[in-house]
Amino acid sequence: MTRLTALGSGWLALAALLSVGTAQAQEADADLIKRGEYLATAGDCTACHTKAGGQFMAGNFKLDTPIGAIKTPNLTPDDETGIGKWSYETFEKAFRHGIGDEGEYLYPAFPFSWYTKVSDDDTKAIFAYLKSLTPVKEKREDNEIPFPFNVRTALITWRTAFFTEGRFEPDPKASAEVNRGGYLVEGLGHCGMCHNERKLVGNSSLAGRFGGGVIDGWYAPNITPDGHQGIGAWSDAEVVSYLKTGTAPGNRPGVAAGPMRQTIEESLSKMTDADLKAMVAYLRTIPAKQTYKEKDLQAFNQPGAPGADTYLTYCSSCHQPDGKGVEGAIPALAGNTSIQSGGPETIINVIVGGLSAQSGYAPMPAIGQEMTDQQIKDVTDYIRNSWGNKAPVVSEAGVVAAARGKIKTMMAGNAPCSTIENEGLKASIDEATGGDALKGLKQSDFVPVLARVASKVKAAAPEAGDDAVVNGLLSTFCKANRNDQDVEPLPWSVTIGTFGNVAYSQVKNPEKRVEAMPGQPPATGTTPAKP
């Protein structure tokens, strides 16, 4: 009996050790997956691998590139359509070497020439995270790439010229913070993919390093330490704030738009302050670069400049005749670094498509929908060269027309109404509006209805924040009235722009009387009101 008891005790001890070992292994796996999630967020994988209205990481996002449209692959662990059957070795070869699971060369729209710098441990963590996702069965759609670019073997030329494999090598002369920033900027962050000047050579980092350039019809600005065109005049705190929120405190006007805004919302805003500070510290070490020389700027006669009248008619009621905007409500244009970037694409896109509310600022109506291409060109030149601003004039023929054809937004009326992601906010708006309070709403009734509705929504969903409440009301109004041609005799962009102005005013300042849309002449011919 004693021997049996001893054997039993031994088995119990072994079982206990195995249980502890299993628990520790599970905890280690959970930690690895959590770290992989953070790293995948730093790489903003979801931006390219989740299509609008699609399931998370299931791919089929359409990437418009100079060689055609590329449909992104499914990164969920589905065995048939995703990476479910992939080994780590298969993933690593694609992630850091640009070689697909069938041995094919991957197009450099996938930033493997940056990801090649990611460490082994971090690559394994990202793979563990992707393998932990819920499998989604979604077959990858065909690319829309014409001959000869659809011949993948031809990519060997690009790889030979521009791709060099290798992990990130810390600079022994730099601080740990600078090296951490370099690892992120040059690796997972792949900042140069948008902010380098080159475009036709894919995602190489050889040309115009961080000096700014066009990406997908938007202008990614200079992020070198140049004092006028880059971040040289910004404090570290201002740059970090911009990376985290899309705006900067103090006297740094402007808000993020386009791909940068998406990057902030999906990636940078979720990174630690320490990592953001490290990225800024590294960018400070990059040699300052001027995208354009001030001596090459064309003479711009401000008093009689084309665009001055357009600005006064459409823009000055919000941004003010002196371009200083309204503090905390309307961004200033005077001294705005992004306004003075090398290219005008971003500002033209915002004029054409508008912006939703963000960082406490009012929504921007798609005012360009009521302007001619020439007016947009002229007013763009005007604001980029007034009040001390200096930037090249629009020289590329058709840039405004190209923006009209590409920019699709709810505010412009050429894209679906936005959705409300916060279910609590959606429920609060539905309850406050009774489901149909905004249906068929006339402009003359915006103020009394929103004075009642906005305060109820804000009180019922205080955690949502003012921006989300304003954008939620805009989405609800859009869905209720988008297809109703009898709502107003005015164009859709004017109608929803006016609604957005009033919604913002009532959320921020209940009971305030506002009767005109920012930057848009009122139908009555009276002076537009300031929000």
Secondary structure as GFF3:
##gff-version 3
##sequence-region A 1 531
A	DSSP	alpha_helix	2	42	.	.	.	ID=ss1
A	DSSP	alpha_helix	45	49	.	.	.	ID=ss2
A	DSSP	beta_strand	62	65	.	.	.	ID=ss3
A	DSSP	beta_strand	68	71	.	.	.	ID=ss4
A	DSSP	alpha_helix	88	97	.	.	.	ID=ss5
A	DSSP	alpha_helix	112	115	.	.	.	ID=ss6
A	DSSP	alpha_helix	120	132	.	.	.	ID=ss7
A	DSSP	three_ten_helix	152	154	.	.	.	ID=ss8
A	DSSP	alpha_helix	155	162	.	.	.	ID=ss9
A	DSSP	alpha_helix	176	183	.	.	.	ID=ss10
A	DSSP	pi_helix	184	188	.	.	.	ID=ss11
A	DSSP	alpha_helix	192	195	.	.	.	ID=ss12
A	DSSP	beta_strand	213	215	.	.	.	ID=ss13
A	DSSP	beta_strand	218	220	.	.	.	ID=ss14
A	DSSP	alpha_helix	236	245	.	.	.	ID=ss15
A	DSSP	alpha_helix	258	266	.	.	.	ID=ss16
A	DSSP	three_ten_helix	268	270	.	.	.	ID=ss17
A	DSSP	alpha_helix	273	283	.	.	.	ID=ss18
A	DSSP	three_ten_helix	294	296	.	.	.	ID=ss19
A	DSSP	alpha_helix	308	314	.	.	.	ID=ss20
A	DSSP	alpha_helix	316	319	.	.	.	ID=ss21
A	DSSP	three_ten_helix	338	340	.	.	.	ID=ss22
A	DSSP	alpha_helix	345	353	.	.	.	ID=ss23
A	DSSP	three_ten_helix	367	370	.	.	.	ID=ss24
A	DSSP	alpha_helix	373	384	.	.	.	ID=ss25
A	DSSP	alpha_helix	399	406	.	.	.	ID=ss26
A	DSSP	alpha_helix	423	433	.	.	.	ID=ss27
A	DSSP	three_ten_helix	443	445	.	.	.	ID=ss28
A	DSSP	alpha_helix	446	460	.	.	.	ID=ss29
A	DSSP	three_ten_helix	462	464	.	.	.	ID=ss30
A	DSSP	alpha_helix	466	481	.	.	.	ID=ss31
A	DSSP	alpha_helix	492	508	.	.	.	ID=ss32
###
